[in-house]
Amino acid sequence: MSQSVSNTLKFLVFVGLGFGILYLVYRNQQAAYAADCALRGIAGDECSLLDKVLRDFRGANFWWLGMTLIAFCISNVSRALRWNMLLRTLGKTPRFINAFLTINLGYLANLGFPRFGEIVRPAAMARYENIKLERVVGTVVVDRMVDVVSLLALTGLTLLIAGDRIWAWVDENASISDRLAGLEWLLTSAVILAVGGLALAWFQRRRILATRLGAKVVTIIQGFGEGIRTIATVQHPGLFVLYSLNIWFMYFLMTYFVFLSFAPTAGLGPEAALTTFVSGGWGIVVPSPGGMGSYHYMAQSALGLYGLPGEDGFSWANISFFSINIGCNVLIGLLALLLLPRINRSYTPS
């Protein structure tokens, strides 16, 4: 199978996954919305959830949605500054504008193909700053590792603040573990195959390293490891931590600003915004374009903890998802795509 056909199939699978989850969420909420309309004596043809979402979107406060765009840009300024701190440990002095634009280009690529931005971003930076790709990839891995630690820390903070609500929901939905029990054999088989493959590669390491491909892999791993080690040699670690805190504070503000833009969530407060932000963050981890579908489900579930009806939660998730992805990722990502070749036309990295 050619690489282009393989990539096309993967793209269709991931997009299909996103749309599939989104459809299931929509179908369930449409059924609940129709049942609520029936109780209130409203005709079924006047109870379209899609029409409600469109009305809610048009009725949103666009000033607060604009503030979401500003918070997104500020978070990416901090991310670019933090990334440049890692890249400088490689003996390079990359330009801030290149770091900022390639980060936004990566977000745009993620919408087309999940996690593709983690390839596009370092590839563009390596090209314009004349750095070996594997070394840049190592710094991106460090960047994402710090993000994972940050998300875990925020998850712990959310459990401390809103633990009673969350555990009550877990008790009500404890049967979900029984539904996942059938997947145990699949996970066990995957672990056995992975361990077996690693063991076989270890025993045959001399033969593998003697080949041209093996030598190339070793070179890539060494450059990759060098990139990861940058976090241990970064200058001004306090500033590195400050940038990291600001990135996630701006992410939280983005959620809170969307809360303020939508009347049913405007009065829920920072605790509900934090819970929704963290829950939606885990939804984005699912490999679908921009977290489509999974983000809606997780954010809507979190909003339900605070008494928001499912149809309003679905509307809020769509306002948030499309405002951030279209207003931020697509708009700024396209600008990055246009500007990067122009501003680097006569640039020589130092």
Secondary structure, DSSP 8 states (H G I E B T S, - for coil): --HHHHHHHHHHHHHHHHHHHHHHHHHHHHHHHHHHHHHTT--GGG--HHHHHHHHHHTS-HHHHHHHHHHHHHHHHHHHHHHHHHHHTTT----HHHHHHHHHHHHHHHHHSTTTHHHHHHHHHHHHHT--HHHHHHHHHHHHHHHHHHHHHHHHHHHHHHHHHHHHHHHHTTTHHHHHGGGHHHHHHHHHHHHHHHHHHHHTHHHHHHSHHHHHHHHHHHHHHHHHTHHHH-S-HHHHHHHHHHHHHHHHHHHHHHHHHSGGGTTS-HHHHHHHHHHHHHHHHSSSGGGTTHHHHHHHHHHHTTT--HHHHHHHHHHHHHIIIIIIIIHHHHHHHHHHHHHTTT----
